[in-house]
Amino acid sequence: MMRCYRTIARVRRAGILQTPIRGRTYYSYEHDSLPQYTPAEEAILSAAITHVPAHGFTATALINGARDAGYLDVSANLFPTGAFSLVRYHLVTQRLSLGNNGPVPPPTEPTNVLDNVRALTLKRLRANGPIIHRWQEALAILAMPKYIPDSLRELALLSDEIHFLAGDKSVDTSWYTKRTGLSAIYASTELFMTQDKSTDFKGTEEFLDRRLKGAQGLRSMVGEASRWAGVQGMGIIGGLRSKGVRI
């Protein structure tokens, strides 16, 4: 027991319990900085994410990540939101990876912005491919009432990131409409992808194209985003519970 307490103290000193804001400019002009992980957090979470294919977004994956990073199992308990910390890590790192090469060249025509939005959205969706068999579990966690605000915020940040990298220069009310619309489209396409059995997720790509082509007004988009966070999310929770998943 004393060994566990000494480990917790050591990890606290390493900074696991603190998540500072580092000086990195966000791609969108609407955001000043990004939350970053401490070296200890990064070590545990990056190791834990490799265990998701086998163990899902669970405490078991976190514990294995702590072991791989050289910490005792009890170190996983220092993430107060548990499995949500692992889901959020995946969301954040995959969102940031979209801009590894910086914004795409400025489009010369409005249609090029749409093409860029499609390409970036598809790139982000494909990043879920290796863990897509576990993604319904992640959606169930994201849809828990206590995590919905953070889940929707991350979805909004993703939409903003995609539009900025795509070269969108909107300064009127369409700035909000486009981002709200893409959030709803992304959420529904991501959910569709969890059931897609086609080769190389061709069905998901076609679904995304239909949604982008059929996108209508802001009101319908907001309604779709709400249904994703509420009805769809709770439906996933119910389905997983019926299979014996403890949520």
Disulfide bonds with the S-S distance in Angstrom:
none
